[in-house]
């Protein structure tokens, strides 16, 4: 967590978790008329997504990532479980 990449990986994990939590809160909102959990999880997810993108830009400049790698990292944030897979395939390669 001392490096930009470490912070990015931590935010990627949290963003992925918040994305998955939306799969729990969305049915609560629409099927059980409980909008509050979705409101809070949605707000946290939105903030984490913005932080993810900002850190993606920062880490990509710092580590001189190719456009392809930046694109794949961005797409990973839009797909369920994408940030977890990207962590294993894309981000850990920088640590070696």
C-alpha positions in Angstrom: 0.0 0.0 0.0 3.1 2.3 0.0 3.1 2.6 -3.8 0.5 4.0 -6.2 0.1 0.5 -7.6 -0.6 -0.9 -4.1 -3.2 1.8 -3.4 -4.7 1.1 -6.9 -5.0 -2.6 -6.1 -6.7 -1.9 -2.8 -9.2 0.5 -4.4 -9.8 -2.1 -7.2 -10.6 -4.7 -4.6 -13.0 -2.4 -2.7 -14.6 -1.2 -6.0 -15.2 -4.8 -7.0 -16.7 -5.7 -3.7 -19.0 -2.7 -3.8 -20.1 -3.7 -7.4 -21.0 -7.1 -6.1 -22.9 -5.6 -3.1 -25.1 -3.8 -5.7 -26.3 -7.3 -6.8 -27.7 -7.7 -3.3 -29.1 -4.2 -2.8 -30.8 -3.8 -6.2 -33.3 -6.7 -5.5 -33.9 -5.2 -2.0 -34.7 -1.9 -3.7 -37.0 -3.1 -6.4 -38.5 -6.3 -5.0 -38.7 -5.5 -1.3 -39.2 -1.7 -1.5 -36.0 -1.0 0.6 -34.2 1.7 -1.2 -31.8 2.9 1.6 -29.2 0.1 1.3 -29.0 0.6 -2.5 -28.6 4.4 -2.0 -25.6 4.0 0.4 -23.9 1.1 -1.5 -24.5 3.0 -4.8 -22.9 6.2 -3.4 -19.9 4.3 -2.1 -19.6 2.4 -5.3 -19.7 5.6 -7.3 -17.0 7.2 -5.2 -14.8 4.1 -5.4 -15.3 4.0 -9.2 -14.1 7.6 -9.6 -11.1 6.9 -7.3 -10.4 3.8 -9.3 -10.3 5.7 -12.6 -8.1 8.5 -11.1 -5.7 6.0 -9.7 -5.7 4.0 -13.0 -4.6 7.2 -14.8 -1.9 7.8 -12.2 -0.5 4.3 -12.1 -0.6 4.0 -15.8 1.6 7.0 -16.2 3.9 6.0 -13.4 4.4 2.5 -14.8 4.2 3.4 -18.5 1.3 1.0 -19.2 0.3 0.4 -22.8 -3.0 1.7 -24.1 -4.2 -2.0 -24.2 -3.5 -2.5 -20.5 -5.2 0.7 -19.5 -8.2 -0.2 -21.6 -8.4 -3.7 -20.1 -8.1 -2.3 -16.6 -10.9 0.2 -17.3 -13.2 -2.5 -18.8 -12.4 -4.7 -15.7 -14.2 -2.1 -13.6 -17.4 -2.5 -15.6 -17.6 -6.2 -15.4 -18.7 -8.2 -12.3 -15.6 -9.9 -10.8 -13.5 -8.0 -13.4 -11.3 -6.1 -10.9 -10.5 -9.4 -9.1 -9.4 -11.1 -12.4 -7.5 -8.0 -13.5 -5.6 -8.0 -10.2 -4.4 -11.5 -10.8 -3.7 -11.1 -14.6 -2.7 -7.4 -15.0 -1.7 -5.7 -11.8 0.4 -8.4 -10.1 2.7 -8.6 -13.1 4.0 -5.2 -12.1 5.2 -6.5 -8.8 7.6 -9.0 -10.3 
